[in-house]
Every structure is written in C-alpha cells, then in structure tokens.
C-alpha cells in the first residue's frame, strides 16, 4: 500500500525530563516500516535538555511535531493533551523511554484495517532495564486474534491487567469520541481504566509477538507506584473495580478477590523491581 493510501497513525509522546532516553525512543519510531505516521511530542515544561534534543531531531524528520507546555500539566493532563492533538485514524501513546520494534505499527495497523469491530490492538512486551537489557517479558491475554473486549476486561480486573502499558496498545481514534480520554479520578492506573472502557465498547485483537520494549526503572511511575506507594495503587484499583463491577457483572467473591489479589501481586512486583530495576 502506497503511503498516501495508508491511514494516518498518530504516535504521541508525552515528555518530561527524558533527555537520557527520548532519542532512542524517537529513532525506534522514525524507523518504522509503516511510513504514514505523525509523531507528536508534547514537552511538559522539562527542566533538562529534552526540548532541545527533540527540536534537533525535528530538523531530520518533518513528521515530528513539537509542542511545549509553558506550565507543567502533570501526567494525566499531558497524556490527554497528546490525544487531543492527534490527527490520525489510529493512535499509539509511547512514553519517552519506551521502544517500538520496526514492524509494530505495520502489523497493528493492518489488523485495524481488516477488522472494523476492533477498537484496540495489543502486542506482547519486552521488559528492559535502563541500559536496554532484557529482564523479562509481559504477554497479553492468553488467546490470539479476535477476542470480545468485555471478556478480557472481566479477566483483567479480577486477575491481572492483561492490557499492559500504553506502548503495546493501538487505539481506534473514533472510539475515544464515545469513551472520552484519560479519567482524571485516577492518578496512577489511568491507562488501565482507559483500556477497560475501550474494551467494553467492542473487540480487542491480540498479537502474541514481542513488538515493543517497556523500560523498568525504580524512579518511573511504575516503580514509585508498585515499589513504594502500594496503598495508593490498591485504593485506585478498588475505585476501578467499583466503576466496572456492574457492567462486568462481578459477584461478591470476585470483587473481594480482585482487591486481595492486587495486594499480593504488588508485593511480588515490588520484589521484581528491587532485583531487576536500577
């Protein structure tokens, strides 16, 4: 398919003090085999050289669009602004330390084009440390291909977030007009909530291939949340369960088990972070 015939894909990058990683992230995006992309970077008033570095990269690639917040919006404010500024038929949010494999956008977009009922495409994720060394992997829901979104949502909220991080999700932009953007009542698990509400609107497609890399750091949002602020996470998880318990028809046991199991998983992940994250 010629680039002019390809649907536009918006790859949006919320950035804040990412001078050490954002160039590698940008290179992995610029080198995609799928060419009809726009790369939107919104710098949230960084105090380091992030804005300077991405401005230099813009000279090399006219697909890069840069916006600078004169005041810091915080994570949820900047993530929502990224979505708002996107123009593509499909959207992928990539944090400024994550990496995409060369053919990720091509494979995920191909699924969207062939399956109009699919609102979310997901692929498996490689876990890496600050130096890019693989420390593990995270796989999506166990089935491959087309799956009813509510089925994954129900399993995820009871057992484990099978949706994963933003980097492994491609969103159909039109569905966001129905669901809205990231919910401001969540400080940490705003992305989990986003995938839940999108999944409840239609089908999800699972690609069981490692197509991206998620960087695990002790000072990241994930590290702070699970490693140091577990009580806040559990409180937010309970809020999430309350939000979807009716729609997903959770019984009392499933409701209670979901919250207990989240506490257990947080403890296990905290151990993982102490061993592998730097």
C-alpha positions as CSV (number, residue, x, y, z in Angstrom):
1,X,0.0,0.0,0.0
2,X,1.3,3.4,-1.0
3,X,2.0,5.8,1.9
4,X,-0.7,8.2,0.5
5,X,-3.2,5.4,0.7
6,X,-2.3,4.3,4.3
7,X,-4.4,5.5,7.2
8,X,-2.6,8.1,9.2
9,X,-1.3,6.8,12.6
10,X,-0.6,9.3,15.4
11,X,2.3,8.3,17.7
12,X,2.1,10.6,20.6
13,X,4.9,11.1,23.1
14,X,4.3,12.9,26.4
15,X,7.8,14.0,27.6
16,X,9.1,15.3,30.9
17,X,12.9,15.3,31.7
18,X,13.7,12.4,29.4
19,X,17.0,13.6,27.9
20,X,18.6,10.3,28.5
21,X,16.1,8.1,26.6
22,X,14.0,10.1,24.2
23,X,16.4,10.0,21.3
24,X,16.4,6.2,21.3
25,X,12.6,6.3,21.6
26,X,12.3,8.7,18.6
27,X,14.7,6.6,16.5
28,X,12.6,3.5,17.1
29,X,9.5,5.4,15.9
30,X,11.2,7.1,12.9
31,X,12.4,3.8,11.6
32,X,9.0,2.2,11.4
33,X,8.3,0.2,8.3
34,X,4.9,1.8,8.2
35,X,5.6,5.4,7.0
36,X,2.3,7.3,7.2
37,X,2.7,8.5,10.7
38,X,2.8,11.7,12.6
39,X,5.0,12.0,15.7
40,X,3.6,14.4,18.2
41,X,5.8,15.3,21.2
42,X,4.4,17.4,24.0
43,X,7.1,18.6,26.4
44,X,5.6,19.2,29.8
45,X,8.0,22.1,30.7
46,X,11.0,19.9,31.2
47,X,13.9,21.2,33.2
48,X,16.6,19.3,31.3
49,X,17.6,19.2,27.6
50,X,14.6,17.2,26.4
51,X,13.1,20.1,24.4
52,X,16.4,21.0,22.8
53,X,17.1,17.4,21.8
54,X,13.7,16.8,20.1
55,X,13.9,20.1,18.3
56,X,17.2,19.0,16.7
57,X,15.5,15.7,15.7
58,X,12.7,17.6,14.1
59,X,15.1,19.0,11.5
60,X,15.7,15.4,10.3
61,X,12.1,14.4,10.0
62,X,9.2,16.6,9.1
63,X,6.7,14.1,10.6
64,X,7.7,15.3,14.0
65,X,5.5,18.0,15.6
66,X,6.6,19.5,18.9
67,X,4.5,21.4,21.5
68,X,5.8,22.9,24.7
69,X,3.7,23.4,27.8
70,X,4.6,26.7,29.5
71,X,3.4,25.3,32.8
72,X,3.6,21.6,33.9
73,X,0.3,19.8,33.3
74,X,1.2,16.6,35.1
75,X,1.0,13.2,33.6
76,X,-2.8,12.9,33.1
77,X,-3.1,16.5,31.7
78,X,-0.2,15.9,29.3
79,X,-1.4,12.5,28.2
80,X,-4.9,13.9,27.4
81,X,-3.3,16.8,25.5
82,X,-1.4,14.3,23.4
83,X,-4.6,12.5,22.5
84,X,-6.4,15.8,21.8
85,X,-3.6,17.0,19.4
86,X,-3.6,13.7,17.4
87,X,-5.0,13.7,13.9
88,X,-4.7,10.1,12.9
89,X,-7.3,7.4,12.4
90,X,-5.3,5.3,14.9
91,X,-3.3,6.4,18.0
92,X,-0.5,5.0,20.0
93,X,0.8,6.7,23.1
94,X,4.5,6.0,23.7
95,X,6.3,7.1,26.9
96,X,9.6,8.8,26.2
97,X,11.7,5.8,27.4
98,X,9.9,3.0,25.5
99,X,10.9,1.4,22.2
100,X,9.0,0.1,19.2
101,X,10.2,-2.7,17.0
102,X,10.5,-1.8,13.4
103,X,7.3,-3.5,12.1
104,X,5.0,-2.9,15.1
105,X,2.9,-0.1,13.6
106,X,2.6,-2.0,10.3
107,X,1.3,-5.2,12.0
108,X,-1.1,-3.5,14.4
109,X,-2.5,-1.1,11.8
110,X,-3.0,-4.0,9.3
111,X,-5.2,-5.6,11.9
112,X,-7.3,-2.5,12.4
113,X,-7.8,-2.1,8.7
114,X,-9.1,-5.7,8.3
115,X,-11.2,-5.7,11.4
116,X,-13.7,-2.8,11.7
117,X,-15.1,-4.2,15.0
118,X,-11.7,-4.0,16.7
119,X,-11.1,-0.8,18.8
120,X,-7.8,-1.9,20.4
121,X,-4.9,-4.0,19.1
122,X,-2.4,-5.3,21.6
123,X,1.0,-7.0,21.3
124,X,3.4,-8.6,23.8
125,X,6.0,-6.5,25.5
126,X,9.7,-7.0,26.2
127,X,10.8,-5.7,29.7
128,X,14.2,-3.9,29.7
129,X,16.3,-2.1,32.2
130,X,17.8,1.4,31.9
131,X,20.6,0.1,29.7
132,X,18.2,-1.7,27.3
133,X,19.0,-5.2,28.6
134,X,16.0,-7.6,28.5
135,X,14.9,-8.6,32.0
136,X,11.7,-10.3,31.2
137,X,8.5,-10.1,29.1
138,X,4.8,-9.4,29.6
139,X,2.2,-11.3,27.5
140,X,-1.3,-10.1,26.8
141,X,-4.5,-12.2,27.2
142,X,-3.8,-15.9,26.6
143,X,-5.8,-16.1,23.4
144,X,-4.6,-14.9,20.0
145,X,-6.6,-12.9,17.4
146,X,-10.1,-11.5,17.8
147,X,-11.5,-11.6,21.4
148,X,-14.5,-9.9,22.9
149,X,-13.3,-6.8,24.8
150,X,-15.6,-7.4,27.8
151,X,-14.1,-10.9,28.2
152,X,-10.6,-9.5,28.6
153,X,-11.8,-6.6,30.7
154,X,-13.5,-9.0,33.2
155,X,-10.5,-11.3,33.4
156,X,-8.1,-8.4,33.8
157,X,-10.0,-6.7,36.6
158,X,-10.2,-9.9,38.6
159,X,-6.8,-11.4,38.0
160,X,-4.3,-9.2,36.2
161,X,-4.1,-6.2,33.9
162,X,-3.7,-8.1,30.6
163,X,-3.9,-4.8,28.7
164,X,-0.4,-3.7,29.8
165,X,1.2,-0.3,29.1
166,X,0.3,2.3,26.5
167,X,3.2,1.3,24.2
168,X,1.7,-2.1,23.4
169,X,-1.8,-0.7,22.6
170,X,-3.0,0.8,19.3
171,X,-6.4,2.7,19.7
172,X,-9.0,3.4,17.1
173,X,-9.3,7.2,17.5
174,X,-13.1,7.3,16.8
175,X,-13.8,5.2,19.8
176,X,-12.3,8.0,22.0
177,X,-15.2,10.2,21.0
178,X,-17.5,7.8,22.7
179,X,-15.4,6.9,25.8
180,X,-13.6,10.1,26.5
181,X,-9.9,10.5,27.3
182,X,-8.0,9.5,30.4
183,X,-10.1,9.8,33.6
184,X,-8.8,12.4,36.0
185,X,-10.0,10.5,39.0
186,X,-7.1,8.1,38.5
187,X,-3.6,9.2,39.3
188,X,-1.6,6.1,38.5
189,X,-3.8,3.5,36.7
190,X,-5.3,5.9,34.3
191,X,-4.2,3.7,31.4
192,X,-5.7,0.5,32.8
193,X,-9.0,2.4,33.1
194,X,-8.7,3.6,29.5
195,X,-8.2,0.1,28.2
196,X,-11.1,-1.2,30.3
197,X,-13.6,1.3,28.9
198,X,-12.4,0.9,25.3
199,X,-12.6,-2.9,25.6
200,X,-16.2,-2.6,26.8
201,X,-17.1,-0.9,23.5
202,X,-16.1,-3.7,21.1
203,X,-13.5,-6.3,20.2
204,X,-9.8,-6.5,21.0
205,X,-7.2,-8.2,18.8
206,X,-4.2,-9.9,20.4
207,X,-0.9,-10.3,18.6
208,X,1.4,-12.7,20.5
209,X,4.7,-11.2,19.3
210,X,7.2,-9.1,21.3
211,X,6.8,-5.9,19.3
212,X,7.9,-3.3,21.8
213,X,10.0,-2.7,24.9
214,X,9.0,-1.2,28.2
215,X,11.7,0.2,30.4
216,X,11.5,-0.6,34.1
217,X,13.1,1.9,36.4
218,X,12.8,2.4,40.2
219,X,12.2,6.1,39.6
220,X,9.5,5.6,37.0
221,X,5.8,5.9,37.6
222,X,5.5,2.1,37.7
223,X,8.4,1.9,40.1
224,X,7.1,4.5,42.5
225,X,3.6,3.2,42.4
226,X,4.2,-0.5,43.0
227,X,7.5,-0.4,44.7
228,X,6.9,2.5,47.2
229,X,3.2,3.5,47.1
230,X,1.3,0.3,47.1
231,X,-1.6,1.5,49.3
232,X,-2.4,4.2,46.8
233,X,-2.4,1.7,44.0
234,X,-4.7,-0.7,45.9
235,X,-7.1,2.2,46.6
236,X,-7.2,3.2,42.9
237,X,-7.7,-0.5,42.0
238,X,-10.7,-0.7,44.3
239,X,-12.1,2.5,42.6
240,X,-11.6,0.8,39.3
241,X,-13.4,-2.3,40.4
242,X,-16.3,-0.2,41.7
243,X,-16.5,1.6,38.4
244,X,-16.9,-1.6,36.3
245,X,-18.3,-4.2,38.7
246,X,-21.9,-3.6,37.5
247,X,-21.1,-3.6,33.8
248,X,-18.9,-6.7,34.1
249,X,-21.3,-8.5,36.5
250,X,-18.8,-9.2,39.2
251,X,-20.2,-11.2,42.2
252,X,-19.1,-10.5,45.8
253,X,-16.4,-13.1,45.8
254,X,-14.9,-11.8,42.5
255,X,-15.0,-8.3,43.9
256,X,-13.2,-9.2,47.1
257,X,-10.7,-11.5,45.4
258,X,-9.7,-8.8,42.8
259,X,-8.6,-6.4,45.6
260,X,-6.8,-9.1,47.6
261,X,-5.0,-10.5,44.6
262,X,-3.9,-7.0,43.6
263,X,-2.2,-6.6,47.0
264,X,-0.4,-9.9,46.5
265,X,0.7,-9.0,43.0
266,X,2.0,-5.6,44.1
267,X,4.2,-7.3,46.7
268,X,5.6,-9.7,44.1
269,X,6.2,-7.0,41.6
270,X,7.9,-4.9,44.3
271,X,10.4,-7.8,44.7
272,X,11.0,-7.9,40.9
273,X,11.7,-4.2,40.8
274,X,14.3,-4.4,43.6
275,X,16.1,-7.2,41.8
276,X,16.0,-6.0,38.2
277,X,15.3,-2.2,38.2
278,X,18.0,0.3,38.5
